[in-house]
């Protein structure tokens, strides 16, 4: 699995080599999945699924294997968004930090590189700084990218790869595979590489 973070940026440099950059305010995750050679019995169902996507048309859920990307923080508790802004609640779209509660007390509940996702959102976020809870189980979580939607007060915070499925589509209209015959000429082995791109919403 190859993971990429795509953040479009406009960059220009003057003759003096002074550099200017401007973020376009967007970000999405992309994945390359490279499978080992598969027997036809394992490959056929995968290929049927890929063809069913009709190129880039359909979307589906993809979850990173948790054994490859385990949670580094302690996690635990029932973490929720803690919106202390009153009513009406402030708009948090564009913020890179969010206040949460419901964690176990006085622990490093999340570490840089952990994944989080809010129950009502499709977007997955990466934690970029360690987050420690206080004695009351409150922790400020720093995220990338900036929030693309406004989490509701008490909205659940899902933690770890198993709880953060990405909504993705194929990055190409032309999935393909390579096949070679097995020894003896009966059956074959199939190699396939898939490019996925996160879609939002």
Beta strands, then each sheet from edge to edge (+ up, - down):
strand 1: 2-6
strand 2: 9-13
strand 3: 19-23
strand 4: 28-34
strand 5: 38-39
strand 6: 60-62
strand 7: 80-81
strand 8: 97-101
strand 9: 108-110
strand 10: 115-118
strand 11: 125-127
strand 12: 131-132
strand 13: 139-144
strand 14: 157-159
strand 15: 166-170
strand 16: 177-181
strand 17: 188-198
sheet 1: 1+ 4- 17+ 5-
sheet 2: 1+ 4- 17+ 15- 6+
sheet 3: 1+ 4- 17+ 16-
sheet 4: 2+ 3-
sheet 5: 7+ 8- 13+ 11- 10+ 14-
sheet 6: 9+ 12-
end
